[in-house]
Amino acid sequence: QVQLVESGGGLVQPGGSLRLSCAASGSIFSIYAMRWYRQPPGKQRELVAAIFRSGNTNYANSLKGRFTISRDSAKNTVYLQMNSLKPEDTAVYYCNAVVPPSEYWGQGTQVTVSS
């Protein structure tokens, strides 16, 4: 079992930045990858970024250059740095842990980009 708690969401103006955090606890040694997803209003959940046990990362093509995923292994925490935010980035952002064959989800954190 893995427990995930997201934080860092909020209201930000267009062009601003936010950093989301996802703190993991439980069987963290068995995590293969950590991922951020988002679900805009009225739309399906979509993958934003992933970081693997190896340290490799990947991103949704449309977000490369603006979003950065990183981790602090000592704190068992994964981050999503979001820069140059746009209104279309408004969504609930979810943290996901892959522990094959299972996946675990956080409760989500709301990000609203609006002036």
C-alpha positions in Angstrom: 0.0 0.0 0.0 1.1 3.5 -0.8 -0.5 6.7 0.4 -0.2 9.9 -1.5 -0.9 13.4 -0.3 -0.8 16.4 -2.8 -0.4 20.0 -1.8 0.4 23.3 -3.4 -2.6 24.0 -5.6 -4.4 27.3 -5.6 -5.3 30.3 -7.6 -2.7 31.9 -9.8 -2.7 34.6 -12.5 -1.8 33.8 -16.1 1.9 33.7 -16.5 2.5 32.8 -12.9 4.1 29.7 -11.3 3.1 27.1 -8.9 4.9 24.1 -7.4 2.8 21.0 -6.5 4.1 18.5 -4.0 3.2 14.8 -3.6 4.3 13.2 -0.4 4.4 9.4 -0.5 4.3 7.0 2.5 3.9 3.3 3.0 5.6 0.8 0.7 7.6 3.4 -1.1 10.5 1.1 -1.9 8.3 -0.7 -4.4 7.3 2.3 -6.4 8.3 2.0 -10.1 7.2 5.4 -11.2 5.5 8.5 -9.9 3.2 10.5 -12.2 1.2 13.7 -12.3 -2.1 13.7 -14.1 -4.7 16.4 -14.4 -8.4 16.6 -15.2 -9.7 19.9 -16.6 -13.3 20.7 -16.0 -15.5 18.6 -18.2 -12.6 16.7 -19.7 -10.8 13.4 -19.2 -7.9 12.9 -17.0 -4.6 13.3 -18.9 -1.0 12.4 -18.1 1.2 15.4 -17.4 4.6 14.0 -16.4 6.3 11.0 -15.0 9.5 10.2 -13.1 10.8 6.7 -12.9 12.8 4.8 -10.3 15.8 5.3 -12.6 15.4 9.0 -12.5 14.2 9.2 -16.1 11.4 11.6 -16.9 8.8 12.1 -19.6 6.2 14.7 -20.3 3.1 15.4 -22.3 4.4 17.0 -25.5 2.3 20.0 -25.1 3.8 20.8 -21.6 7.5 20.3 -22.3 9.4 23.4 -21.4 6.8 24.8 -19.0 6.4 21.9 -16.5 9.2 20.1 -14.6 8.8 16.9 -12.5 11.4 16.2 -9.9 11.8 14.3 -6.6 13.5 14.5 -3.2 14.1 10.9 -2.2 15.0 11.9 1.3 11.6 13.4 1.8 9.7 10.8 -0.3 8.2 13.6 -2.2 7.7 14.3 -5.9 7.2 17.9 -7.2 5.7 19.4 -10.3 7.0 22.9 -11.1 4.6 24.7 -13.3 5.7 27.9 -15.0 4.1 30.3 -17.5 0.7 29.0 -16.5 -2.3 29.5 -18.8 -6.0 29.4 -18.1 -6.2 26.1 -19.9 -3.9 24.6 -17.2 -6.8 24.9 -14.8 -7.6 21.4 -13.6 -7.5 19.1 -10.6 -4.0 17.7 -10.5 -3.5 14.2 -9.2 -0.4 12.3 -8.0 -0.1 8.7 -9.1 2.2 5.9 -7.9 2.9 2.8 -10.0 3.5 -0.3 -8.0 3.1 -3.1 -10.5 0.5 -4.4 -11.0 -1.3 -1.7 -8.9 -1.6 2.0 -9.0 -2.4 4.4 -6.2 -3.9 7.9 -6.4 -3.8 11.0 -4.2 -6.9 13.0 -3.5 -6.1 15.7 -6.0 -5.3 19.4 -5.7 -7.1 22.2 -7.5 -5.1 24.6 -9.7 -7.0 27.6 -11.1 -5.3 30.0 -13.5 -7.3 33.1 -13.8 -7.0 36.9 -13.6 
